[in-house]
Amino acid sequence: GINAEYGGGKMDLTAVEGIADLIHAETQAQRRQALRQMSGELGVLYDSWTRELTKGLAYFEALIDFGDDEHIDDALIKTLSNELIDLASRISAHLSDKRRGEILRDGVHVTIVGPPNVGKAQC
């Protein structure tokens, strides 16, 4: 089942959430989004961010630990800083999508109001 596949490392959490979204999808757009999520697209993205952050952290820890003992090229520090700034920018852009995914998944509730018998039922 889903738990065995998730626990066994065959699916990441985002893919499992995609299955739940697919089950509850009411529109074609919701189904497409759920299928993209099930494909592991988000998990791959998040894994790449994790690797980049871990690499940056390791380099900066090495600079802190050994920076005084070794000659560290300033260009290396600038490159590492720029890579992490770029990563932060990509993460920020991903998170600032104005919740489009949530809106697509959850839908939008609309109320049409007005006087009786003015054609609201035809909207």
C-alpha positions as MATLAB code, in Angstrom:
seq = 'GINAEYGGGKMDLTAVEGIADLIHAETQAQRRQALRQMSGELGVLYDSWTRELTKGLAYFEALIDFGDDEHIDDALIKTLSNELIDLASRISAHLSDKRRGEILRDGVHVTIVGPPNVGKAQC';
ca = [
       0.000    0.000    0.000;
       0.879    3.662    0.128;
       2.469    3.427    3.582;
       4.680    0.515    2.570;
       5.848    2.302   -0.568;
       6.492    5.551    1.285;
       8.212    3.839    4.198;
      10.254    1.673    1.858;
      11.706    4.731    0.164;
       9.973    4.185   -3.156;
       8.008    7.444   -2.921;
       8.738   10.694   -1.182;
       6.175   12.543    0.902;
       5.286   14.973   -1.900;
       4.435   12.053   -4.201;
       2.244   10.459   -1.529;
       0.476   13.802   -1.070;
      -0.035   13.827   -4.846;
      -1.923   10.529   -4.564;
      -4.228   12.027   -1.931;
      -4.752   15.095   -4.128;
      -5.553   12.884   -7.123;
      -8.133   10.952   -5.114;
      -9.842   14.191   -4.080;
      -9.456   16.018   -7.426;
     -12.673   17.407   -8.853;
     -11.385   19.140  -11.992;
      -9.043   18.245  -14.818;
      -6.587   20.945  -13.679;
      -6.530   19.461  -10.176;
      -5.859   16.009  -11.643;
      -2.977   17.343  -13.780;
      -1.422   19.052  -10.770;
      -1.763   15.897   -8.648;
      -0.167   13.767  -11.375;
       2.775   16.186  -11.619;
       3.209   15.972   -7.868;
       2.964   12.170   -7.932;
       5.702   12.026  -10.567;
       8.124   13.214   -7.914;
       8.803   16.563   -9.589;
       8.653   18.480   -6.301;
      10.678   15.875   -4.446;
      13.462   16.125   -7.035;
      13.448   19.919   -6.708;
      13.531   19.809   -2.913;
      16.296   17.177   -2.955;
      18.422   19.384   -5.213;
      17.933   22.316   -2.810;
      18.937   20.087    0.106;
      22.119   19.022   -1.682;
      23.021   22.626   -2.537;
      22.404   23.813    1.023;
      24.384   20.915    2.494;
      27.296   21.599    0.151;
      27.274   25.313    0.996;
      27.083   24.579    4.700;
      30.018   22.152    4.476;
      32.176   24.681    2.646;
      31.378   27.485    5.067;
      32.011   25.236    8.074;
      35.396   24.350    6.569;
      36.128   28.047    6.087;
      35.231   28.745    9.711;
      37.275   25.816   11.018;
      40.346   26.147    8.783;
      40.121   29.639    7.290;
      42.778   31.113    9.562;
      45.218   28.224    8.993;
      44.913   27.987    5.222;
      45.064   30.583    2.500;
      41.496   30.705    1.177;
      40.973   32.458   -2.116;
      38.464   35.317   -1.789;
      37.038   34.278   -5.160;
      35.979   30.937   -3.624;
      34.121   32.702   -0.830;
      32.448   35.040   -3.361;
      31.432   32.058   -5.534;
      29.952   30.183   -2.569;
      28.087   33.284   -1.418;
      26.680   33.888   -4.901;
      25.550   30.252   -5.193;
      23.683   30.452   -1.878;
      22.160   33.832   -2.765;
      20.970   32.332   -6.063;
      19.502   29.336   -4.226;
      17.713   31.613   -1.749;
      16.294   33.575   -4.676;
      15.005   30.395   -6.375;
      13.413   29.153   -3.150;
      11.815   32.544   -2.559;
      10.417   32.617   -6.101;
       9.002   29.122   -5.623;
       7.317   30.117   -2.365;
       5.944   33.422   -3.660;
       3.612   31.945   -6.251;
       0.650   33.550   -4.461;
      -0.503   30.065   -3.368;
      -1.566   29.102   -6.908;
      -1.144   25.399   -6.145;
      -3.308   25.612   -3.031;
      -5.951   27.636   -4.854;
      -5.999   25.122   -7.703;
      -6.168   22.178   -5.292;
      -8.766   23.678   -2.928;
     -10.765   25.713   -5.436;
     -12.323   29.111   -4.946;
     -15.686   29.695   -3.324;
     -17.833   32.252   -5.126;
     -21.145   33.710   -4.042;
     -23.357   35.456   -6.555;
     -25.650   37.895   -4.830;
     -28.353   40.209   -6.055;
     -32.076   40.823   -6.053;
     -34.383   37.888   -6.785;
     -35.244   37.008  -10.379;
     -32.478   38.950  -12.107;
     -30.720   36.019  -13.815;
     -28.192   34.959  -11.180;
     -28.949   31.289  -11.857;
     -27.683   31.686  -15.428;
     -24.129   32.686  -14.310;
];
